[in-house]
């Protein structure tokens, strides 16, 4: 499993903790992701599968993306 997949699954777990999706929905999406990645040989993000399968709407897409931490890597404060 590559780093992109690991980070994508981590984002999915955060979405479960925040109540955006259920654990069972995440399991389904991860299974779909593995199938599509193996057949296409290209990475398909969880968010795309969630929207395409109708689990979340396009408006919920923003909530999902808001879970991604934004850090200023250039400066560090104590």
GIHUZI-V853108 format. One record per residue. N is the residue number from 0. RES is the residue in one small letter. SS is DSSP state (alpha for helix, beta for strand, coil for the rest). OMEGA is omega as a letter, one per 20 degrees, with the letter a starting at -180 (none if undefined). Layout:
# GIHUZI-V853108
n | res | ss | omega
N | RES | SS | OMEGA
N | RES | SS | OMEGA
This chain:
# GIHUZI-V853108
n | res | ss | omega
0 | x | coil | a
1 | x | coil | a
2 | x | alpha | r
3 | x | alpha | r
4 | x | alpha | r
5 | x | alpha | r
6 | x | alpha | r
7 | x | alpha | r
8 | x | alpha | r
9 | x | alpha | r
10 | x | alpha | r
11 | x | alpha | r
12 | x | alpha | r
13 | x | alpha | r
14 | x | alpha | r
15 | x | alpha | a
16 | x | alpha | r
17 | x | alpha | r
18 | x | coil | r
19 | x | coil | r
20 | x | coil | r
21 | x | coil | r
22 | x | alpha | a
23 | x | alpha | r
24 | x | alpha | r
25 | x | alpha | r
26 | x | alpha | r
27 | x | alpha | a
28 | x | alpha | r
29 | x | alpha | r
30 | x | alpha | r
31 | x | alpha | a
32 | x | alpha | r
33 | x | alpha | r
34 | x | alpha | a
35 | x | alpha | r
36 | x | alpha | a
37 | x | alpha | a
38 | x | alpha | a
39 | x | alpha | a
40 | x | coil | r
41 | x | coil | a
42 | x | coil | r
43 | x | coil | a
44 | x | coil | r
45 | x | alpha | a
46 | x | alpha | r
47 | x | alpha | r
48 | x | alpha | r
49 | x | alpha | a
50 | x | alpha | a
51 | x | alpha | a
52 | x | coil | r
53 | x | coil | r
54 | x | coil | r
55 | x | coil | r
56 | x | coil | r
57 | x | alpha | r
58 | x | alpha | r
59 | x | alpha | r
60 | x | alpha | r
61 | x | alpha | r
62 | x | alpha | a
63 | x | alpha | a
64 | x | alpha | r
65 | x | coil | r
66 | x | coil | a
67 | x | coil | a
68 | x | coil | r
69 | x | coil | a
70 | x | coil | r
71 | x | coil | a
72 | x | coil | a
73 | x | coil | a
74 | x | coil | r
75 | x | coil | r
76 | x | coil | r
77 | x | coil | none
